Amino acid sequence: MQSPIVRPHGLATISPEWTEFSKHVHVPPLLGTPEKLRQMKSPPDESPPVGFSIEQISIPGHDGWTNQARIYKPDVPCEPRAVVIYIHGGGWVIGDLDSEDAVCRTICKSTRAVVVSLDYRKAPENPFPIGLEDVWAGVIWAFDHIESFGEDSSRVILGGLSAGGNITAVLAQRARETKQVSFCGQILRIPLVVHPKAQPADLDFSSYDDNANAPVLPSPAVTQFLDYYQAPPKDIRISPLLATELSGLPRTYIQIAGADPLRDDGFAYADKLQKAGVPVKVSIYPGLPHGFMMLPLPTSLKSDEDLIEAIDWMIKA
């Protein structure tokens, strides 16, 4: 039997680590027009991969769209290998295959799994559910080609960060319902799992008040991104927490940042999954804002280590 997940006090209090970092690096809040937000993009990592290869290819998207995927494959023979299908974040509005290239490299190198990073079309130009369906088309493509890669179709993990975590939770439920594909694990890094307008009244979502003015993603930024995405609040394709049945979902790993409006999304989903009998592991990072793991912080390295450990837990189940 799993131990209940404890929610420590004071999670929103900004950590000394972030206070010191922000003295030297200005990280603007994710507020503004889509055009302004897209200008915040960091330069891509152009260093050559060591111990693995990277290939970017075109694959089918939703409704005739041609999508992009990036395949990270270990050089060392270790077959059949597990596969991690990864979905980047960005509020369904920003982000691309470069956004989380670093963590995809880390996963591939550290676990020797093949990583399939999927792009998708962004709102508001392509509102809900277009991006979601692009990812689903990419998932189906990946499963159709796994055996040709020489990989193990019984050891496929779906994961993502923020909006990518939301898409992961939604598609893990869809996979269980449709039985078209099957995952041995799902990775939810700082996910949104329920629209703020659909939060169950009996659950604690004080994180939105606690982090109304948090760094990186203040609470108004969540509303902004959801307005761009245009998803109906009670639709489980944006609010997977509202699904009536969660049993039968794969092993789940959730990362939670304390100074993040989405903090309580992670706790609420972890609790509901546990009550449904789903094995759950959670990592909590007090006092750090949304997306901190994408920045050069000591705890970012710890979050990567926690992620790799969780992937091993899923693969070796």
C-alpha positions as CSV (number, residue, x, y, z in Angstrom):
1,M,0.0,0.0,0.0
2,Q,1.3,3.5,-0.9
3,S,2.0,6.1,1.8
4,P,-0.2,9.2,1.5
5,I,1.6,12.1,-0.2
6,V,2.4,14.8,2.4
7,R,1.9,18.5,1.4
8,P,4.5,20.4,3.4
9,H,3.8,23.9,4.7
10,G,5.5,27.0,3.3
11,L,6.0,25.7,-0.2
12,A,5.3,29.1,-1.8
13,T,8.1,30.9,0.2
14,I,10.7,31.7,-2.4
15,S,13.9,29.7,-1.9
16,P,17.3,31.4,-1.2
17,E,18.5,29.5,-4.3
18,W,16.0,31.4,-6.5
19,T,16.6,34.7,-4.7
20,E,20.3,34.5,-5.4
21,F,19.8,33.4,-9.0
22,S,17.4,36.2,-9.8
23,K,20.0,38.8,-8.6
24,H,22.1,37.9,-11.6
25,V,19.6,36.6,-14.2
26,H,16.4,38.4,-15.1
27,V,13.6,35.9,-15.9
28,P,10.6,37.9,-17.1
29,P,7.0,36.6,-16.3
30,L,5.3,34.8,-19.1
31,L,2.8,37.6,-19.8
32,G,2.1,39.2,-23.1
33,T,0.9,38.6,-26.6
34,P,1.8,35.3,-28.3
35,E,4.3,37.3,-30.5
36,K,6.0,38.8,-27.4
37,L,6.1,35.4,-25.6
38,R,7.7,33.7,-28.6
39,Q,10.5,36.3,-28.6
40,M,11.7,34.9,-25.2
41,K,13.0,31.8,-26.9
42,S,16.4,30.6,-25.8
43,P,19.1,29.8,-28.4
44,P,19.2,26.0,-29.3
45,D,22.0,23.8,-28.1
46,E,24.2,23.1,-31.1
47,S,26.8,21.0,-29.4
48,P,27.2,17.6,-31.1
49,P,25.7,14.7,-29.2
50,V,28.1,12.3,-27.5
51,G,27.0,8.7,-27.1
52,F,23.8,9.1,-29.0
53,S,22.4,10.4,-32.3
54,I,19.8,13.0,-33.0
55,E,17.6,13.0,-36.1
56,Q,14.8,15.4,-36.9
57,I,12.1,14.1,-39.2
58,S,8.6,14.9,-40.6
59,I,5.7,12.8,-39.4
60,P,1.9,12.8,-39.9
61,G,0.1,15.3,-37.7
62,H,-3.7,15.7,-37.2
63,D,-6.0,16.2,-40.2
64,G,-3.3,16.1,-42.9
65,W,-0.8,18.3,-41.1
66,T,2.9,17.5,-41.4
67,N,4.4,17.5,-37.9
68,Q,8.0,17.4,-36.7
69,A,9.6,14.9,-34.4
70,R,13.2,14.6,-33.0
71,I,14.6,11.1,-32.4
72,Y,17.4,10.6,-29.8
73,K,18.9,7.2,-30.1
74,P,21.8,5.7,-28.0
75,D,24.9,4.6,-29.9
76,V,25.5,1.6,-27.6
77,P,23.5,-1.5,-28.5
78,C,21.1,-2.4,-25.7
79,E,18.1,-3.9,-27.4
80,P,15.2,-4.1,-27.0
81,R,15.2,-0.6,-25.5
82,A,12.5,1.4,-23.8
83,V,11.0,4.5,-25.5
84,V,10.2,7.8,-23.9
85,I,7.8,9.9,-26.0
86,Y,8.3,13.5,-24.8
87,I,6.0,16.6,-25.2
88,H,7.4,20.0,-24.5
89,G,5.6,22.7,-22.6
90,G,4.8,26.4,-23.3
91,G,1.2,27.0,-22.4
92,W,0.0,25.4,-25.7
93,V,1.3,28.8,-27.2
94,I,5.1,28.8,-27.3
95,G,7.8,26.2,-27.4
96,D,9.2,23.8,-30.0
97,L,11.6,20.9,-30.3
98,D,14.5,23.0,-29.1
99,S,12.8,24.1,-25.9
100,E,13.5,20.9,-23.9
101,D,16.2,19.4,-26.1
102,A,18.4,19.4,-23.0
103,V,16.2,17.0,-20.9
104,C,15.7,14.8,-24.0
105,R,19.5,14.5,-24.3
106,T,19.7,13.7,-20.6
107,I,17.1,11.0,-20.7
108,C,18.6,9.3,-23.7
109,K,22.2,9.4,-22.3
110,S,21.3,8.4,-18.8
111,T,18.7,5.7,-19.4
112,R,19.7,4.5,-22.9
113,A,16.1,4.8,-23.9
114,V,15.1,6.1,-27.3
115,V,13.5,9.5,-26.9
116,V,10.9,10.6,-29.4
117,S,10.2,14.4,-28.9
118,L,7.0,15.5,-30.6
119,D,6.1,19.0,-31.7
120,Y,2.6,20.3,-32.2
121,R,0.7,23.3,-33.5
122,K,0.2,26.2,-31.2
123,A,-2.7,28.4,-30.1
124,P,-4.2,30.9,-30.6
125,E,-3.7,30.3,-34.3
126,N,-4.5,26.6,-33.8
127,P,-6.8,26.5,-30.8
128,F,-7.9,23.5,-28.7
129,P,-7.8,20.6,-29.5
130,I,-5.5,20.9,-32.6
131,G,-2.2,20.6,-30.7
132,L,-3.5,17.8,-28.6
133,E,-4.5,15.8,-31.7
134,D,-1.2,16.5,-33.4
135,V,0.5,14.8,-30.4
136,W,-1.9,11.9,-30.5
137,A,-1.1,11.4,-34.2
138,G,2.6,11.5,-33.3
139,V,2.0,8.9,-30.6
140,I,0.3,6.6,-33.0
141,W,3.1,7.1,-35.5
142,A,5.7,6.3,-32.9
143,F,4.0,3.0,-31.9
144,D,3.7,2.1,-35.6
145,H,7.4,2.4,-36.0
146,I,8.8,1.2,-32.7
147,E,9.5,-2.3,-33.8
148,S,11.2,-1.1,-37.0
149,F,13.5,0.9,-34.6
150,G,14.2,-2.4,-32.8
151,E,12.6,-1.1,-29.6
152,D,10.3,-2.6,-27.0
153,S,6.7,-1.7,-27.5
154,S,5.8,-2.9,-24.0
155,R,8.1,-0.3,-22.4
156,V,6.9,3.0,-23.7
157,I,6.6,6.0,-21.4
158,L,4.7,9.2,-22.2
159,G,5.8,12.4,-20.6
160,G,6.0,16.2,-20.7
161,L,6.3,19.4,-18.9
162,S,3.6,22.0,-18.0
163,A,1.2,22.0,-21.1
164,G,3.1,18.9,-22.2
165,G,2.3,17.3,-18.9
166,N,-1.4,18.2,-19.4
167,I,-1.3,16.6,-22.8
168,T,0.4,13.6,-21.3
169,A,-2.3,13.1,-18.7
170,V,-5.1,13.5,-21.3
171,L,-3.5,11.0,-23.7
172,A,-2.7,8.4,-21.1
173,Q,-6.4,8.4,-20.3
174,R,-7.3,8.1,-24.0
175,A,-4.8,5.2,-24.4
176,R,-6.5,3.4,-21.6
177,E,-9.9,3.9,-23.1
178,T,-9.2,3.2,-26.7
179,K,-6.5,0.5,-26.2
180,Q,-4.8,1.6,-29.4
181,V,-1.6,2.0,-27.5
182,S,-0.3,1.2,-24.0
183,F,2.1,3.0,-21.7
184,C,4.1,1.6,-18.9
185,G,4.4,5.0,-17.3
186,Q,3.5,8.7,-17.5
187,I,5.7,11.6,-16.5
188,L,3.9,14.8,-15.4
189,R,6.3,17.6,-14.8
190,I,4.6,20.6,-13.2
191,P,1.3,19.9,-15.0
192,L,-2.0,21.6,-15.2
193,V,-4.7,18.9,-14.7
194,V,-7.8,21.0,-14.2
195,H,-8.9,24.3,-15.7
196,P,-9.2,26.9,-12.8
197,K,-12.8,27.5,-13.7
198,A,-13.5,23.8,-13.1
199,Q,-11.6,23.1,-9.9
200,P,-13.6,20.9,-7.6
201,A,-14.8,22.9,-4.6
202,D,-13.8,20.2,-2.1
203,L,-10.1,20.3,-3.1
204,D,-7.4,22.7,-2.0
205,F,-6.2,25.0,-4.8
206,S,-4.8,27.7,-2.7
207,S,-1.7,27.7,-4.8
208,Y,-3.3,30.1,-7.2
209,D,-3.6,32.7,-4.3
210,D,-0.3,31.8,-2.8
211,N,1.5,32.3,-6.1
212,A,-0.6,35.1,-7.6
213,N,2.6,37.1,-8.1
214,A,5.1,34.3,-8.4
215,P,8.2,34.5,-10.6
216,V,8.0,33.1,-14.2
217,L,4.3,32.0,-14.1
218,P,2.1,34.3,-11.9
219,S,-1.5,33.2,-11.7
220,P,-2.7,35.7,-14.3
221,A,-0.4,34.0,-16.8
222,V,-2.2,30.7,-16.4
223,T,-5.5,32.4,-17.3
224,Q,-3.8,34.1,-20.2
225,F,-2.5,30.9,-21.7
226,L,-5.9,29.1,-21.2
227,D,-7.6,32.0,-22.9
228,Y,-5.3,31.6,-25.9
229,Y,-6.0,27.8,-25.9
230,Q,-9.8,28.2,-25.8
231,A,-10.5,24.8,-24.2
232,P,-13.9,24.3,-22.5
233,P,-13.1,24.2,-18.7
234,K,-15.0,21.0,-17.9
235,D,-13.7,19.0,-20.9
236,I,-11.5,16.2,-19.6
237,R,-9.2,16.9,-22.6
238,I,-8.1,20.0,-20.6
239,S,-9.1,18.9,-17.1
240,P,-8.1,15.2,-16.8
241,L,-8.5,15.5,-13.0
242,L,-12.3,15.5,-13.7
243,A,-12.3,12.0,-15.2
244,T,-14.6,9.8,-13.2
245,E,-12.3,6.8,-13.3
246,L,-8.5,6.8,-13.0
247,S,-7.9,3.1,-12.3
248,G,-5.9,1.2,-14.9
249,L,-3.6,4.2,-15.7
250,P,0.2,3.5,-15.8
251,R,2.7,4.2,-13.1
252,T,2.9,8.0,-12.7
253,Y,5.7,10.3,-11.7
254,I,4.8,14.0,-10.9
255,Q,7.1,16.9,-10.3
256,I,5.7,19.8,-8.2
257,A,7.2,23.3,-7.8
258,G,6.3,25.1,-4.6
259,A,6.1,28.7,-6.0
260,D,3.9,27.7,-8.9
261,P,0.1,28.3,-9.3
262,L,0.0,24.7,-10.7
263,R,1.4,23.3,-7.5
264,D,-1.9,22.0,-6.2
265,D,-2.8,20.4,-9.6
266,G,0.1,18.0,-9.0
267,F,-1.0,17.2,-5.4
268,A,-4.7,16.8,-6.4
269,Y,-3.9,14.4,-9.3
270,A,-1.4,12.4,-7.3
271,D,-4.0,11.9,-4.5
272,K,-6.8,10.9,-6.9
273,L,-4.5,8.5,-8.8
274,Q,-3.4,6.9,-5.5
275,K,-7.0,6.4,-4.4
276,A,-7.6,4.7,-7.7
277,G,-4.8,2.2,-7.1
278,V,-2.3,3.7,-9.5
279,P,1.4,3.6,-8.3
280,V,2.6,7.2,-7.9
281,K,5.9,8.9,-7.1
282,V,6.1,12.6,-6.4
283,S,9.1,15.0,-6.2
284,I,8.5,18.4,-4.5
285,Y,10.7,21.4,-5.0
286,P,9.8,24.0,-2.3
287,G,10.2,27.7,-3.1
288,L,11.0,27.3,-6.8
289,P,8.8,28.7,-9.6
290,H,7.2,27.0,-12.6
291,G,9.7,25.8,-15.1
292,F,12.7,26.2,-12.8
293,M,14.2,23.0,-14.1
294,M,14.9,24.6,-17.5
295,L,17.3,27.1,-15.9
296,P,20.9,26.6,-14.6
297,L,20.1,26.0,-10.9
298,P,21.5,23.3,-8.6
299,T,18.0,22.0,-8.0
300,S,17.5,21.7,-11.7
301,L,20.2,19.0,-11.7
302,K,18.4,17.3,-8.8
303,S,15.1,17.4,-10.7
304,D,16.8,15.7,-13.7
305,E,18.3,13.0,-11.3
306,D,14.8,12.5,-9.9
307,L,13.4,12.1,-13.4
308,I,15.9,9.5,-14.4
309,E,15.3,7.5,-11.2
310,A,11.5,7.6,-12.0
311,I,12.0,6.4,-15.5
312,D,14.1,3.5,-14.2
313,W,11.2,2.7,-11.8
314,M,8.8,2.6,-14.7
315,I,11.0,0.6,-17.0
316,K,12.0,-2.0,-14.5
317,A,8.4,-2.6,-13.1
